[in-house]
Amino acid sequence: MVITAKRSGFWGTRYEVSVADRVVATWDNARWKSGGDFELDGRHYRVRSNGWGTKFTMTDEAGTVLASADRIGRKQWHVMADGQTYVFERASFWSSDQELRVGDRRAGSIRQAGRWRTDIAVDLPGVPLPTQIFVMGVVIAMWQVQAAAV
């Protein structure tokens, strides 16, 4: 299942998240912090980072931590969710695309898409949808930091 996220407006901070051309969630970037919020199947999720933007957590409306990510911004970084650890890696030195790694092989990806590279394609087979949206939000924050540094 590939999910796509289309940014609303050129300067927009919202993304419409779709599965098979059906909008399932809207990602809203946080205004003054790294992260964002989304609602999926009637449940509200909040994604926030630490002060340095190197660790992220996803919580539900009760404040329960459902997923966490660490080592953000490094070549290899990790997401812990659903009782598993997912390992991600930058696709290459020249690319901001990220790959899900299982051992030595590529098992999925998050990449910029669309004519102006403002859309996002998330292909993480076997990863639950809320976790995929969490990973997408972390990658959006990572890309925003990289763009601001240029």
C-alpha positions in Angstrom: 0.0 0.0 0.0 1.6 3.3 -1.1 0.4 6.4 0.6 0.7 9.8 -1.0 0.7 13.2 0.7 -0.1 16.3 -1.3 0.8 19.7 0.2 -2.0 22.2 0.1 -0.8 25.5 -1.5 2.7 26.3 -2.4 3.6 27.6 1.1 1.2 25.3 2.8 2.0 23.4 6.0 -0.8 20.9 5.6 -0.7 17.7 3.6 -3.7 15.6 2.5 -2.7 11.9 3.0 -4.3 9.5 0.6 -4.4 5.7 0.1 -5.6 4.5 -3.3 -6.7 8.1 -4.2 -8.9 8.3 -1.0 -8.0 11.0 1.6 -7.6 9.2 4.9 -5.9 11.9 7.0 -4.6 15.5 7.0 -1.1 16.2 8.4 -0.8 19.6 10.0 2.7 20.8 10.7 3.2 22.3 14.2 3.5 26.0 14.2 6.4 26.6 16.6 7.8 23.1 17.1 9.0 20.3 14.9 6.2 17.7 14.3 2.5 17.9 13.6 -0.9 16.4 14.2 -3.2 14.1 12.3 -6.5 12.4 12.7 -7.1 8.9 11.3 -10.2 6.7 11.8 -11.5 9.1 14.4 -8.3 9.0 16.5 -6.2 12.1 17.1 -2.4 11.7 17.0 0.3 14.2 18.0 3.9 14.1 16.8 6.5 16.2 18.6 10.3 16.4 18.8 12.8 17.2 21.5 14.5 20.6 21.4 17.2 19.5 19.0 14.9 17.7 16.6 16.8 14.5 17.0 14.1 12.5 18.7 10.3 12.3 18.0 7.3 10.7 19.7 3.8 10.0 18.5 1.1 10.1 21.2 -2.6 9.5 21.1 -5.3 11.8 22.6 -4.7 10.3 26.1 -0.9 11.1 25.9 0.1 7.5 25.5 3.4 7.1 23.5 2.7 4.9 20.5 5.9 5.4 18.5 9.3 7.0 18.9 12.1 7.8 16.5 15.7 8.6 17.3 19.0 9.6 15.6 17.0 11.9 13.3 19.3 13.7 10.8 21.9 10.9 10.9 22.6 8.6 7.9 20.8 5.8 9.8 17.9 6.4 12.2 15.3 4.2 14.0 11.6 4.1 14.7 10.2 2.0 17.5 6.5 1.2 17.1 4.1 -1.7 17.2 6.7 -3.8 19.1 9.2 -3.5 16.3 12.3 -1.5 15.5 12.3 -0.1 11.9 15.7 1.0 10.5 15.8 3.9 8.0 18.7 5.2 6.0 19.3 8.1 3.6 19.2 6.6 0.1 22.4 8.2 -0.9 24.7 11.1 -0.1 23.1 13.2 -2.9 19.5 12.3 -2.1 17.1 13.3 0.7 15.0 10.2 0.1 14.8 7.7 2.9 14.7 3.9 2.8 13.4 1.3 5.1 16.1 -1.3 5.5 15.7 -4.9 6.5 19.2 -6.3 6.9 21.1 -5.4 3.8 18.1 -4.9 1.5 15.8 -2.0 0.8 12.2 -2.9 2.0 10.5 0.5 1.4 11.0 4.2 0.9 9.8 7.8 1.6 10.6 10.2 -1.3 9.6 13.6 -2.6 7.3 13.3 -5.6 5.4 15.5 -8.0 6.4 18.1 -10.5 7.8 20.5 -7.9 8.8 17.8 -5.4 6.3 19.1 -2.9 4.3 15.8 -2.7 5.5 12.8 -0.8 5.3 9.1 -1.7 5.5 6.6 1.2 5.9 2.9 0.4 6.5 1.0 3.7 5.0 -2.5 3.2 3.9 -4.2 6.3 4.1 -1.0 8.5 0.7 0.0 10.1 -0.8 3.2 8.6 -0.5 5.4 11.7 3.2 4.5 11.9 3.7 5.2 8.2 2.1 8.7 8.8 4.4 9.2 11.8 7.4 8.3 9.7 6.2 10.7 7.0 5.9 13.5 9.6 9.4 12.9 10.9 10.8 13.0 7.3 8.9 16.2 6.6 10.5 17.8 9.7 13.9 16.5 8.6 13.5 18.0 5.1 12.4 21.3 6.6 15.6 21.5 8.7 17.7 20.6 5.6 16.0 23.3 3.5 16.4 25.9 6.2 20.1 25.2 6.4 20.7 25.9 2.7 
